[in-house]
Amino acid sequence: MQADSICSARTSCAALLVMIAALANVRASWAADSSFELTATEANPESYFPTYLANGYFSTMTAPRGTEANAAYLVAFMDRAPQDVARPAAIPGWTGIDYSSGSSSAGEFWLNQTRISPQSLSEYRQTLNLYDATLTTSYRFTDATRRETRIRVRTFVSQASPHLGVTELSFTPEFSGRVRLAFSLQPWAPHQPRFAMAQLTSAQLTATLEANGMNLIQPVSATTPDRAPIWYHGDTHVLQERGDAKALTLWLDGRAEGGLAMAEAAAIALPAALKPENIQLATEINRLSLSVSLEVQRGRTYTVSKYVAISREDWGGDSQQMRTAAGAARARGFEALLNEHRAAWHNLWTSDIRIAGDPAAQRAVHSDLYYLLSSTTASTAWPVAACALTPNYAGHTFWDSDSWVFPALLLLHPERARALVMFRYRTLAPARALAAQHGVRGAMYPWEADPDNGSEQTPHFAQAAVREIHVNADIAIAQWQYFLATGDRAWLQQFGWPVIRAIAEFWASRVKFNQTAQRYEIHHVMSPDEAYDDVSNDAFTNASASKALVIATEAAREIGVAPDPLWAQIATRMYIPFSATEQRHLDFDPSVPHDKVTWMGSSLSRLAYPNLDLSMPAEVRRNDFAYQLHELAVHGNDPNEMMMVMLAVHAAELGEGNVAGRWIDRNLIGFLKPPFQVRSETATNNAGYILATSAGFLQSLLFGFTGLRLDRDGLAARFAPVLPDAWTSIELTNISLRGAHYDLTIDRGAAGKVRLRRVLRSRGPR
C-alpha cells in the first residue's frame, strides 16, 4: 500500500508517521523485554527439560549442545501399528550439525559425541527467545586434546514459510588446521519395546511393564516426561534416501507405520571463501549424512547453514519438491529467512497480555503464549494434541483442544481458534459412526481422538474414558463460542450447525427421563474428577449437556431452521445435583459417596469456568468455592494445574482479587520445568508439554480477571474486574471481536477502584 493511499482528512500523514514510529518503539521495547527470554546458563543434562521449536506444522525438540539431531514431529502424522493406539511418528531429525576439531592418534573428537561437562562446554548459554521464536546456543568447546573452539548455534522453525526449518553453526577455532563438519538427516530406529495398547487391560499393562523392568509413572529422570514407557514415539520408515555431494543436498521419502507418506530434504551452505575437501556421502540404514573437511585459521569465525524443507501427505510434495524448496531457501540466505520469520512472530505478538507488577506472571504469560502459538495453525482443520507436537499422551486430541486451548486463542488469534472447531466438523463422520457403535443417535466424539482422522484412540487400559462423554458438550460449546466471537453466520450454517445439531441429537438419545422426579438424568458417566467413574448425574456433565441443547436451539433459530422442541425441554428439566441445606452444588448424584483422594478434590469450580459459566446466585457461587477449597485440602492429592486456574477464575468471580492472585502465584510453583518453563500436569510430576495448562493460565487473565464472557451481544461484563493489590494493571492488546480490534486495560481509577477500559483499534466490517 502506498503511503499517500492511507492518508486522509482524518489521519494526516504526519500523524500516521507518529503512529508508525510509536509502533516501532513498542516493538523495540518488547524485543528488549526480559520476559521474552528464557535462558539456560549451565550445560547440565540432568537439569535440562527440553523445549521445542515449532510452527504448528512441524517441530524439533531441543538439546543442550544445540547441534544434536533431535526427535521431530509433523502435525497429525500418526503411526498406526497393529494392536497399538495411533501415536505420533517421529520424523528424521533435521537439526544435526556435528563438528570435529581435528584428529590425532587417538582419533577424531566430534562435538555431539563428547560427554557434556563444565570442562567440555564452558561459558555456556542457551536462550529461547520467545519474541523471535529462535533458539541460540553458545559456549566454548574443549576437546580431549584441550583444543578449543567457540561455538554459536541458531535454529528456528519458520513461521513465515511453514515447510522450512533452518539451523546455523558459527565456529571460531582457537587453532589453525583442519576441521570436519557433518550434516545429517537422522532416521530413528523403531522404538522398542512396543505394547498392545489397544488390547491390554490396566493389570495386564502393569504386569507387562514390570516384566520389562519398567514403571508406568516414574520418569526415567527428572528431565524426561512421566509415562515414557507408553508415550513412546511411533515409527517413520525411510523408503528411499539420497544425497548429492556436489550440490551439498540430502533428501528422503518416508512413511509412518500404517500411515501417511512424508518427505524431507536439506541444502547445506558453506563459507564461500573456503573450498570444501574430502566430501563424503553416507546413505546407510539409519544414517543419511554429508561430511566435509575445511582448512581453518585461528581466530577467524566460519558460518555454515542447513536449510531443511519438510512435508507430509496432503500437505506439500515429495522429496524432490522439498529438495527444490530447500535449495531455494539456501539461495535466499539465513538472515533473509530469519527476518521474515521474526516479522511473522512479531505480528503474532501484537496480540498480547501485559501484566504490570508481577514479572514472574508476565514471563509465564509469554512462555504460555509461545507454546500455544508454536503448536497451532491458521485457516486449517487440524486440532491441537494434548501435548502439542510431542509424543506425550500419544499425540491424541482431548477436550483440551475445545475447552482449554480454543478459548485462550479465540480473542487473541481467532484464525487459529477456527482450525480447532473445523477439526470437529472434518471428523463429524467418524463421530457419527462411534455413536452408532454405542447405540445412540447423532455424533459421539471420542475422548482420545486421532488428530488426523478423528477415530477413537483411547488405550484399552483407559477404556473407562468412553464414559467421559462431557467432551461432546465441550465441542458444541466451542462451536457456538466461535460464532459468538466472529458473528460469522455463513460459517455457522455450513460448518458449526452440523456439529451442534449432531451433538444435540446425541444428548437427546443419551439422557433418561426420571418419571418420579419429572426430570432428565444422565447415568454411567465419568466425572471430570476422573477417579469417579460410572456415576450418575455428574453435575458438570449434566450442566454441559443442558448448555449444548440450549445452544442447539439458539443455533437453529439463528440460521432459520426449526429446532427440535425436545432439546429445550430436556435442557429446562435437566437435573443438576444441589444441596438445599448447604446451598451449594453437589459433584454428582447424592447416592454416590464423595470420599476419594483425587487430583481435584472436587470439580465444583468447573461449573464456574468461563466456557460453561453455569448461572447461579452469588451465595451458591461462594459456597461452591468454599467447598472446593475444603475438598482440595481434605481429598486433594498433588492437584493438577487445571485446578489452579479454575480456582483463580472462581475467586475472581467472587471479587477476590488477592485470592485470585494467590492462585496465579501457586500456578507458577513447580509446574514450570526449567530452563524453558515447560508446563507439567502437576507440580510433582513430569507430564510435560500439556497445552491445556498453558491455555488455562491465559484464560485466568482473559476471562477471570476481566470478568468478561461471550454472549449474543459480544463481550459482556458478567463480573466486576479484579486486580491483586501487587499488580498495577493488565493490558490485553489487539483483542479481536467480530472483525473489530480492541485494547482492554484493567487498572485502578483515581479513587483506587478497579476498572476495565476498552479502546477501539479498528472497526470490523459492517
ZAKOL-111264 format. One record per residue (C-alpha): residue number from 1; x, y, z. Coordinates in pm, whole numbers, plus 50000, padded with zeros to 5 digits. Layout:
SITE   pos    east   north      up
SITE   NUM       X       Y       Z
...
This chain:
SITE   pos    east   north      up
SITE     1   50000   50000   50000
SITE     2   50136   50345   49905
SITE     3   50179   50594   50188
SITE     4   49951   50852   50026
SITE     5   49672   50597   49985
SITE     6   49625   50564   50360
SITE     7   49644   50934   50445
SITE     8   49310   51107   50476
SITE     9   49144   51415   50618
SITE    10   49100   51225   50945
SITE    11   49456   51095   50966
SITE    12   49729   51318   50834
SITE    13   50049   51170   50702
SITE    14   50235   51334   50989
SITE    15   50006   51166   51240
SITE    16   50047   50840   51055
SITE    17   50424   50864   51079
SITE    18   50394   50928   51451
SITE    19   50178   50617   51485
SITE    20   50427   50407   51287
SITE    21   50715   50537   51499
SITE    22   50521   50462   51817
SITE    23   50453   50107   51699
SITE    24   50821   50062   51618
SITE    25   50912   50182   51967
SITE    26   50665   49940   52123
SITE    27   50811   49652   51925
SITE    28   51162   49756   52017
SITE    29   51071   49766   52386
SITE    30   50904   49426   52364
SITE    31   51208   49280   52192
SITE    32   51423   49402   52482
SITE    33   51175   49274   52741
SITE    34   51339   49007   52957
SITE    35   51004   48829   52995
SITE    36   51054   48709   52636
SITE    37   51383   48535   52714
SITE    38   51434   48200   52886
SITE    39   51796   48103   52935
SITE    40   51996   47802   53048
SITE    41   52336   47904   53179
SITE    42   52474   47559   53251
SITE    43   52513   47267   53013
SITE    44   52375   47013   53256
SITE    45   52160   46736   53101
SITE    46   52039   46637   53448
SITE    47   51854   46967   53488
SITE    48   51760   47026   53125
SITE    49   51393   46968   53042
SITE    50   51388   47002   52661
SITE    51   51170   47259   52491
SITE    52   51065   47258   52126
SITE    53   51067   47486   51826
SITE    54   50760   47457   51606
SITE    55   50525   47640   51373
SITE    56   50215   47425   51420
SITE    57   50302   47212   51120
SITE    58   50626   47051   51236
SITE    59   50865   47070   51528
SITE    60   51202   46980   51664
SITE    61   51284   46903   52023
SITE    62   51591   47072   52169
SITE    63   51907   46951   52339
SITE    64   52190   47122   52532
SITE    65   52455   47144   52259
SITE    66   52220   47295   52002
SITE    67   52384   47081   51732
SITE    68   52222   46744   51804
SITE    69   51982   46567   51571
SITE    70   51666   46569   51784
SITE    71   51332   46397   51757
SITE    72   51093   46592   51535
SITE    73   50722   46560   51461
SITE    74   50472   46657   51191
SITE    75   50116   46770   51259
SITE    76   49873   46477   51278
SITE    77   50133   46242   51129
SITE    78   50046   45920   51303
SITE    79   50189   45569   51335
SITE    80   49906   45315   51330
SITE    81   50074   44988   51417
SITE    82   49850   44682   51470
SITE    83   49729   44636   51829
SITE    84   49869   44973   51937
SITE    85   49692   45307   51954
SITE    86   49781   45572   51698
SITE    87   50079   45776   51809
SITE    88   50300   46049   51654
SITE    89   50558   45905   51418
SITE    90   50896   46066   51483
SITE    91   51031   46202   51156
SITE    92   51406   46207   51083
SITE    93   51584   46461   51300
SITE    94   51681   46758   51088
SITE    95   51884   46984   51318
SITE    96   52204   46777   51336
SITE    97   52530   46951   51251
SITE    98   52836   46785   51403
SITE    99   53180   46942   51436
SITE   100   53517   46775   51480
SITE   101   53801   46996   51598
SITE   102   54059   46776   51432
SITE   103   54218   46439   51474
SITE   104   54515   46280   51639
SITE   105   54643   45933   51702
SITE   106   54354   45899   51949
SITE   107   54101   45965   51671
SITE   108   53858   46243   51584
SITE   109   53682   46448   51851
SITE   110   53323   46510   51750
SITE   111   53120   46765   51941
SITE   112   52799   46559   51951
SITE   113   52987   46257   52085
SITE   114   53172   46446   52357
SITE   115   53034   46399   52705
SITE   116   52873   46719   52830
SITE   117   53054   46864   53130
SITE   118   53165   47207   53256
SITE   119   53508   47125   53114
SITE   120   53391   47033   52763
SITE   121   53124   47305   52730
SITE   122   53223   47616   52925
SITE   123   53090   47974   52916
SITE   124   52759   47813   52830
SITE   125   52437   47993   52740
SITE   126   52127   47870   52558
SITE   127   51840   48115   52510
SITE   128   51489   48055   52387
SITE   129   51380   48394   52256
SITE   130   51001   48384   52271
SITE   131   50954   48709   52081
SITE   132   51160   48586   51784
SITE   133   51092   48211   51836
SITE   134   51459   48127   51800
SITE   135   51698   47912   51999
SITE   136   52054   48042   52034
SITE   137   52326   47834   52198
SITE   138   52683   47948   52265
SITE   139   52978   47802   52453
SITE   140   53347   47723   52438
SITE   141   53402   47363   52322
SITE   142   53717   47199   52455
SITE   143   53807   46860   52308
SITE   144   54011   46583   52469
SITE   145   54338   46736   52344
SITE   146   54248   47074   52501
SITE   147   54189   47226   52158
SITE   148   53924   47497   52193
SITE   149   53655   47633   51962
SITE   150   53392   47898   52025
SITE   151   53052   47770   51913
SITE   152   52730   47959   51835
SITE   153   52418   47788   51703
SITE   154   52092   47949   51591
SITE   155   51783   47748   51498
SITE   156   51425   47832   51404
SITE   157   51119   47668   51253
SITE   158   50981   47924   51014
SITE   159   50652   48093   51094
SITE   160   50667   48266   50754
SITE   161   50742   47957   50542
SITE   162   50565   47663   50709
SITE   163   50766   47386   50538
SITE   164   51102   47533   50637
SITE   165   51339   47484   50929
SITE   166   51689   47634   50948
SITE   167   51989   47588   51172
SITE   168   52317   47777   51156
SITE   169   52652   47694   51317
SITE   170   52920   47960   51361
SITE   171   53254   47841   51497
SITE   172   53573   48024   51586
SITE   173   53867   47785   51628
SITE   174   54146   47890   51860
SITE   175   54389   47696   51644
SITE   176   54478   47665   51277
SITE   177   54433   47338   51093
SITE   178   54170   47108   50953
SITE   179   53823   47061   51095
SITE   180   53544   46836   50982
SITE   181   53168   46900   50967
SITE   182   52884   46651   50929
SITE   183   52527   46736   50828
SITE   184   52263   46469   50880
SITE   185   51901   46380   50838
SITE   186   51871   46130   51121
SITE   187   51621   45844   51081
SITE   188   51521   45677   51405
SITE   189   51521   45305   51472
SITE   190   51176   45164   51559
SITE   191   51102   45213   51926
SITE   192   51134   44901   52139
SITE   193   50954   44758   52316
SITE   194   50609   44836   52181
SITE   195   50296   44731   52366
SITE   196   49949   44627   52258
SITE   197   49794   44943   52399
SITE   198   49471   44879   52212
SITE   199   49428   44546   52392
SITE   200   49597   44548   52733
SITE   201   49391   44599   53046
SITE   202   49535   44807   53328
SITE   203   49651   44496   53515
SITE   204   49800   44344   53201
SITE   205   49981   44665   53117
SITE   206   50130   44690   53467
SITE   207   50246   44328   53451
SITE   208   50394   44378   53103
SITE   209   50584   44687   53210
SITE   210   50717   44516   53520
SITE   211   50830   44222   53308
SITE   212   51030   44469   53100
SITE   213   51175   44640   53407
SITE   214   50958   44949   53366
SITE   215   50729   45157   53583
SITE   216   50435   45343   53436
SITE   217   50452   45658   53643
SITE   218   50813   45708   53748
SITE   219   51008   45910   53490
SITE   220   51341   45785   53364
SITE   221   51498   46103   53502
SITE   222   51399   46448   53621
SITE   223   51417   46572   53263
SITE   224   51203   46312   53087
SITE   225   50823   46303   53091
SITE   226   50630   46064   53310
SITE   227   50481   45759   53142
SITE   228   50773   45740   52900
SITE   229   50725   45361   52871
SITE   230   50388   45416   52699
SITE   231   50432   45762   52548
SITE   232   50698   45642   52306
SITE   233   50718   45779   51955
SITE   234   50584   45598   51652
SITE   235   50794   45493   51356
SITE   236   50866   45656   51021
SITE   237   51010   45408   50775
SITE   238   51256   45562   50530
SITE   239   51164   45434   50184
SITE   240   51448   45599   49997
SITE   241   51736   45826   50097
SITE   242   51966   46008   49861
SITE   243   52227   46281   49853
SITE   244   52432   46485   49612
SITE   245   52783   46561   49734
SITE   246   52844   46818   49462
SITE   247   52519   47008   49528
SITE   248   52551   46958   49905
SITE   249   52197   46826   49937
SITE   250   52024   46537   50116
SITE   251   51670   46408   50071
SITE   252   51448   46121   50173
SITE   253   51096   45984   50140
SITE   254   50930   45802   50428
SITE   255   50602   45665   50552
SITE   256   50462   45635   50902
SITE   257   50392   45282   51017
SITE   258   50044   45207   50878
SITE   259   50005   45574   50794
SITE   260   50085   45863   50564
SITE   261   50385   45948   50348
SITE   262   50632   46226   50428
SITE   263   50937   46385   50269
SITE   264   51239   46577   50393
SITE   265   51533   46748   50225
SITE   266   51831   46958   50329
SITE   267   52055   47201   50144
SITE   268   52390   47291   50302
SITE   269   52563   47630   50274
SITE   270   52938   47652   50344
SITE   271   53161   47960   50374
SITE   272   53214   48097   50023
SITE   273   53582   48168   50088
SITE   274   53663   47808   50179
SITE   275   53694   47516   49945
SITE   276   53547   47200   50099
SITE   277   53758   46887   50076
SITE   278   53702   46516   50123
SITE   279   53322   46536   50086
SITE   280   53168   46206   50192
SITE   281   52807   46096   50147
SITE   282   52665   45825   50375
SITE   283   52329   45665   50287
SITE   284   52336   45364   50516
SITE   285   52047   45230   50725
SITE   286   51958   45485   50992
SITE   287   52223   45721   50858
SITE   288   52196   45989   50591
SITE   289   52470   46248   50606
SITE   290   52723   46463   50425
SITE   291   53061   46533   50580
SITE   292   53325   46779   50462
SITE   293   53673   46890   50566
SITE   294   53774   47257   50586
SITE   295   54110   47422   50642
SITE   296   54066   47695   50903
SITE   297   54272   47970   51063
SITE   298   54293   48058   51427
SITE   299   54064   48338   51546
SITE   300   53851   48353   51232
SITE   301   53477   48285   51251
SITE   302   53319   48049   50999
SITE   303   52948   48001   50945
SITE   304   52765   47707   50792
SITE   305   52390   47674   50749
SITE   306   52143   47395   50691
SITE   307   51809   47462   50522
SITE   308   51550   47189   50562
SITE   309   51213   47151   50391
SITE   310   50957   46903   50528
SITE   311   50615   46787   50409
SITE   312   50358   46517   50468
SITE   313   50089   46361   50257
SITE   314   49807   46616   50198
SITE   315   50045   46898   50290
SITE   316   50327   46961   50044
SITE   317   50506   46741   49794
SITE   318   50761   46462   49767
SITE   319   51133   46471   49841
SITE   320   51222   46622   49504
SITE   321   50987   46912   49564
SITE   322   51130   46951   49914
SITE   323   51481   46939   49767
SITE   324   51386   47227   49539
SITE   325   51235   47419   49831
SITE   326   51545   47367   50047
SITE   327   51769   47482   49762
SITE   328   51557   47793   49711
SITE   329   51583   47869   50084
SITE   330   51962   47836   50067
SITE   331   51971   48079   49775
SITE   332   51784   48337   49983
SITE   333   52014   48302   50281
SITE   334   51983   48269   50657
SITE   335   51932   48633   50751
SITE   336   51657   48696   50494
SITE   337   51464   48390   50612
SITE   338   51521   48477   50977
SITE   339   51394   48831   50924
SITE   340   51073   48702   50762
SITE   341   51028   48451   51044
SITE   342   51078   48721   51306
SITE   343   50836   48956   51133
SITE   344   50569   48685   51129
SITE   345   50618   48624   51502
SITE   346   50626   48994   51585
SITE   347   50293   49028   51410
SITE   348   50153   48750   51629
SITE   349   50280   48930   51939
SITE   350   50067   49237   51859
SITE   351   49800   49036   52041
SITE   352   49943   49005   52389
SITE   353   49872   49010   52762
SITE   354   50082   49252   52963
SITE   355   50097   49246   53342
SITE   356   50247   49539   53535
SITE   357   50366   49446   53882
SITE   358   50443   49074   53855
SITE   359   50747   48982   53640
SITE   360   50712   48608   53710
SITE   361   50349   48600   53596
SITE   362   50442   48809   53290
SITE   363   50714   48563   53196
SITE   364   50469   48276   53233
SITE   365   50218   48455   53008
SITE   366   50476   48491   52734
SITE   367   50603   48134   52756
SITE   368   50245   48003   52757
SITE   369   50153   48214   52454
SITE   370   50469   48099   52279
SITE   371   50380   47733   52329
SITE   372   50024   47784   52208
SITE   373   50127   47980   51901
SITE   374   50404   47730   51821
SITE   375   50153   47447   51829
SITE   376   49862   47585   51628
SITE   377   49791   47663   51265
SITE   378   49577   47926   51097
SITE   379   49298   47853   50847
SITE   380   49334   47474   50858
SITE   381   49127   47194   51009
SITE   382   49400   47046   51229
SITE   383   49345   47026   51605
SITE   384   49588   47060   51891
SITE   385   49712   46744   52053
SITE   386   49712   46746   52433
SITE   387   50091   46782   52442
SITE   388   50150   46970   52117
SITE   389   50391   46823   51861
SITE   390   50543   46574   52106
SITE   391   50463   46206   52173
SITE   392   50319   46269   52519
SITE   393   49963   46147   52571
SITE   394   50030   45966   52242
SITE   395   49960   46284   52047
SITE   396   49585   46243   52088
SITE   397   49325   46519   52085
SITE   398   49117   46551   52404
SITE   399   48872   46809   52536
SITE   400   49187   47013   52593
SITE   401   49156   47134   52235
SITE   402   48798   47262   52272
SITE   403   48764   47370   52635
SITE   404   49113   47488   52717
SITE   405   49321   47585   52413
SITE   406   49034   47713   52197
SITE   407   48905   47980   52440
SITE   408   49258   48108   52504
SITE   409   49309   48162   52131
SITE   410   48962   48287   52042
SITE   411   49002   48655   52127
SITE   412   49374   48678   52057
SITE   413   49404   48468   51741
SITE   414   49061   48370   51606
SITE   415   49213   48239   51283
SITE   416   49395   47974   51490
SITE   417   49093   47902   51706
SITE   418   48898   47835   51384
SITE   419   49122   47541   51299
SITE   420   49020   47365   51621
SITE   421   48646   47388   51558
SITE   422   48696   47296   51193
SITE   423   48866   46974   51301
SITE   424   48544   46867   51470
SITE   425   48348   46940   51152
SITE   426   48605   46748   50945
SITE   427   48574   46444   51172
SITE   428   48196   46451   51210
SITE   429   48155   46126   51011
SITE   430   48368   45911   51244
SITE   431   48188   46069   51542
SITE   432   47856   45962   51390
SITE   433   47994   45612   51337
SITE   434   48107   45594   51700
SITE   435   47761   45700   51817
SITE   436   47603   45422   51613
SITE   437   47852   45176   51759
SITE   438   47738   45274   52110
SITE   439   47369   45263   52024
SITE   440   47298   45636   52039
SITE   441   47198   45888   51778
SITE   442   47383   46187   51641
SITE   443   47758   46223   51689
SITE   444   47966   46088   51976
SITE   445   48317   46227   51968
SITE   446   48585   46009   52128
SITE   447   48765   46102   52447
SITE   448   49101   46048   52273
SITE   449   49086   46122   51902
SITE   450   49341   46059   51629
SITE   451   49431   46416   51526
SITE   452   49437   46314   51162
SITE   453   49119   46112   51109
SITE   454   48927   46167   51434
SITE   455   48899   45795   51515
SITE   456   48873   45663   51873
SITE   457   49224   45603   52009
SITE   458   49176   45569   52386
SITE   459   49410   45295   52513
SITE   460   49228   44983   52624
SITE   461   49351   45017   52982
SITE   462   49173   45357   52993
SITE   463   48852   45243   52828
SITE   464   48650   45376   53121
SITE   465   48707   45708   52947
SITE   466   48438   45606   52699
SITE   467   48207   45734   52973
SITE   468   48379   46074   52990
SITE   469   48122   46199   52745
SITE   470   48119   46563   52854
SITE   471   48365   46612   52565
SITE   472   48063   46621   52335
SITE   473   47915   46919   52515
SITE   474   48258   47084   52528
SITE   475   48275   47062   52149
SITE   476   47929   47212   52095
SITE   477   48008   47499   52333
SITE   478   48330   47578   52142
SITE   479   48142   47579   51809
SITE   480   47893   47831   51944
SITE   481   48163   48045   52104
SITE   482   48335   48073   51769
SITE   483   48013   48207   51619
SITE   484   47960   48448   51909
SITE   485   48315   48584   51874
SITE   486   48314   48616   51495
SITE   487   47948   48672   51408
SITE   488   48011   48455   51101
SITE   489   47662   48326   51024
SITE   490   47774   48163   50697
SITE   491   48032   47961   50890
SITE   492   47770   47864   51147
SITE   493   47531   47740   50882
SITE   494   47787   47543   50682
SITE   495   48019   47411   50950
SITE   496   47913   47483   51308
SITE   497   47547   47388   51285
SITE   498   47600   47030   51157
SITE   499   47827   46960   51457
SITE   500   47598   47133   51709
SITE   501   47289   46954   51576
SITE   502   47454   46611   51576
SITE   503   47571   46661   51936
SITE   504   47222   46770   52043
SITE   505   47085   46451   51887
SITE   506   47342   46255   52087
SITE   507   47237   46411   52418
SITE   508   46867   46372   52342
SITE   509   46920   45999   52296
SITE   510   47164   45962   52587
SITE   511   46952   46116   52867
SITE   512   46694   45926   53072
SITE   513   46367   46069   53196
SITE   514   46301   46009   53565
SITE   515   45923   45979   53572
SITE   516   45902   46002   53950
SITE   517   46110   46318   53982
SITE   518   45992   46457   53648
SITE   519   46343   46541   53536
SITE   520   46610   46431   53288
SITE   521   46918   46250   53413
SITE   522   47240   46109   53268
SITE   523   47377   45783   53406
SITE   524   47700   45587   53370
SITE   525   47945   45871   53317
SITE   526   48295   45961   53427
SITE   527   48328   46289   53614
SITE   528   48598   46539   53510
SITE   529   48733   46446   53853
SITE   530   48826   46120   53686
SITE   531   48859   45894   53989
SITE   532   48479   45898   53996
SITE   533   48378   45664   53716
SITE   534   48038   45519   53628
SITE   535   47847   45771   53838
SITE   536   47502   45915   53784
SITE   537   47423   46280   53727
SITE   538   47767   46430   53732
SITE   539   47692   46799   53779
SITE   540   47942   46921   53520
SITE   541   47833   46668   53259
SITE   542   47463   46740   53311
SITE   543   47511   47117   53310
SITE   544   47727   47098   52997
SITE   545   47476   46878   52819
SITE   546   47200   47120   52908
SITE   547   47401   47410   52767
SITE   548   47473   47217   52448
SITE   549   47098   47165   52398
SITE   550   47026   47534   52460
SITE   551   47296   47620   52207
SITE   552   47141   47385   51950
SITE   553   46806   47558   51990
SITE   554   46962   47903   51952
SITE   555   47179   47799   51657
SITE   556   46880   47656   51474
SITE   557   46691   47980   51509
SITE   558   46997   48178   51405
SITE   559   47012   48006   51068
SITE   560   46636   47991   51023
SITE   561   46553   47624   51084
SITE   562   46311   47477   51333
SITE   563   46482   47330   51641
SITE   564   46370   47001   51787
SITE   565   46139   47105   52076
SITE   566   46274   46814   52279
SITE   567   46608   46992   52311
SITE   568   46465   47285   52507
SITE   569   46251   47053   52713
SITE   570   46549   46843   52821
SITE   571   46762   47149   52891
SITE   572   46494   47307   53108
SITE   573   46435   46993   53311
SITE   574   46791   46864   53336
SITE   575   46885   46761   53687
SITE   576   47185   46946   53835
SITE   577   47255   46793   54179
SITE   578   47218   47051   54455
SITE   579   47216   47060   54833
SITE   580   46935   47285   54952
SITE   581   47066   47259   55309
SITE   582   47418   47375   55225
SITE   583   47310   47596   54934
SITE   584   47574   47456   54705
SITE   585   47601   47219   54413
SITE   586   47695   46856   54453
SITE   587   47958   46692   54237
SITE   588   47714   46422   54132
SITE   589   47411   46228   54249
SITE   590   47380   46220   54631
SITE   591   47374   45840   54613
SITE   592   47744   45844   54514
SITE   593   47985   45882   54810
SITE   594   48227   46172   54768
SITE   595   48523   46023   54952
SITE   596   48812   45959   54713
SITE   597   49152   46123   54710
SITE   598   49194   46282   54366
SITE   599   49392   46549   54185
SITE   600   49098   46789   54206
SITE   601   48929   46703   54534
SITE   602   48606   46822   54372
SITE   603   48503   46957   54033
SITE   604   48259   47225   54151
SITE   605   48485   47508   54036
SITE   606   48450   47367   53685
SITE   607   48086   47480   53694
SITE   608   48205   47840   53724
SITE   609   48466   47819   53447
SITE   610   48403   48066   53162
SITE   611   48300   47833   52878
SITE   612   48028   47667   53091
SITE   613   47960   47961   53325
SITE   614   47663   47798   53496
SITE   615   47422   48063   53618
SITE   616   47382   48062   53997
SITE   617   47318   48302   54286
SITE   618   47622   48474   54435
SITE   619   47574   48282   54761
SITE   620   47586   47948   54583
SITE   621   47894   48052   54385
SITE   622   48071   48140   54710
SITE   623   47958   47819   54882
SITE   624   48077   47612   54586
SITE   625   48417   47780   54614
SITE   626   48440   47716   54989
SITE   627   48352   47350   54937
SITE   628   48605   47319   54654
SITE   629   48881   47453   54878
SITE   630   48779   47223   55163
SITE   631   48779   46915   54943
SITE   632   49108   47011   54784
SITE   633   49260   47025   55133
SITE   634   49094   46703   55254
SITE   635   49073   46490   54939
SITE   636   49323   46660   54709
SITE   637   49641   46480   54610
SITE   638   49907   46666   54408
SITE   639   49644   46886   54240
SITE   640   49677   46930   53869
SITE   641   49727   47269   53715
SITE   642   49379   47279   53566
SITE   643   49259   47303   53925
SITE   644   49486   47601   53995
SITE   645   49348   47808   53708
SITE   646   48987   47716   53787
SITE   647   49035   47842   54141
SITE   648   49186   48167   54015
SITE   649   48883   48228   53791
SITE   650   48638   48125   54062
SITE   651   48797   48366   54311
SITE   652   48790   48646   54053
SITE   653   48416   48591   54000
SITE   654   48370   48642   54373
SITE   655   48554   48974   54353
SITE   656   48851   48835   54546
SITE   657   49143   48984   54352
SITE   658   49411   48892   54606
SITE   659   49283   48536   54640
SITE   660   49284   48501   54261
SITE   661   49637   48639   54259
SITE   662   49749   48381   54514
SITE   663   49623   48101   54290
SITE   664   49809   48260   53999
SITE   665   50122   48256   54216
SITE   666   50056   47894   54310
SITE   667   50032   47818   53941
SITE   668   50395   47921   53899
SITE   669   50539   47689   54165
SITE   670   50663   47354   54042
SITE   671   50461   47346   53722
SITE   672   50716   47533   53508
SITE   673   51004   47299   53434
SITE   674   51339   47474   53394
SITE   675   51501   47616   53200
SITE   676   51227   47685   52941
SITE   677   50909   47689   53152
SITE   678   50761   47374   53003
SITE   679   50435   47325   53190
SITE   680   50367   46993   53357
SITE   681   50038   46840   53462
SITE   682   50111   46861   53834
SITE   683   50384   47029   54037
SITE   684   50548   46698   54125
SITE   685   50519   46502   53804
SITE   686   50692   46539   53471
SITE   687   50391   46503   53243
SITE   688   50513   46788   53031
SITE   689   50407   46994   52728
SITE   690   50043   46995   52845
SITE   691   49892   47280   52645
SITE   692   49568   47280   52843
SITE   693   49757   47411   53144
SITE   694   49923   47690   52945
SITE   695   49588   47784   52793
SITE   696   49414   47768   53129
SITE   697   49663   48011   53276
SITE   698   49587   48255   52994
SITE   699   49212   48209   53040
SITE   700   49255   48314   53403
SITE   701   49354   48656   53272
SITE   702   49137   48679   52960
SITE   703   48812   48581   53131
SITE   704   48890   48560   53503
SITE   705   49039   48896   53598
SITE   706   48839   49082   53332
SITE   707   48504   48926   53430
SITE   708   48414   48915   53059
SITE   709   48201   48648   52893
SITE   710   48094   48595   52534
SITE   711   47725   48627   52461
SITE   712   47493   48734   52180
SITE   713   47589   49098   52232
SITE   714   47964   49036   52220
SITE   715   48189   49059   52526
SITE   716   47969   49119   52828
SITE   717   48096   49235   53168
SITE   718   47942   48946   53361
SITE   719   48157   49002   53670
SITE   720   48342   49304   53806
SITE   721   48711   49318   53704
SITE   722   48969   49245   53974
SITE   723   49340   49301   54033
SITE   724   49566   49169   54308
SITE   725   49694   49455   54521
SITE   726   50050   49398   54396
SITE   727   49952   49436   54031
SITE   728   49927   49777   53870
SITE   729   49744   49674   53554
SITE   730   49667   49408   53296
SITE   731   49660   49504   52930
SITE   732   49504   49284   52664
SITE   733   49627   49417   52330
SITE   734   49466   49367   51989
SITE   735   49167   49165   52106
SITE   736   48956   49051   51810
SITE   737   48577   49052   51823
SITE   738   48355   49025   51515
SITE   739   48618   49177   51294
SITE   740   48691   49473   51521
SITE   741   49006   49503   51732
SITE   742   49031   49642   52084
SITE   743   49279   49706   52360
SITE   744   49144   49625   52706
SITE   745   49301   49756   53025
SITE   746   49231   49663   53384
SITE   747   49371   49922   53623
SITE   748   49261   50147   53909
SITE   749   49088   50481   53882
SITE   750   49160   50792   54087
SITE   751   48964   50650   54381
SITE   752   49156   50322   54365
SITE   753   48862   50123   54231
SITE   754   48947   49854   53978
SITE   755   48805   49932   53635
SITE   756   48800   49781   53284
SITE   757   48854   50014   52991
SITE   758   48818   49941   52619
SITE   759   48985   50128   52333
SITE   760   48884   50057   51975
SITE   761   49183   49999   51745
SITE   762   48991   49926   51424
SITE   763   48632   49857   51325
SITE   764   48516   49537   51166
SITE   765   48306   49510   50850
SITE   766   47951   49639   50875
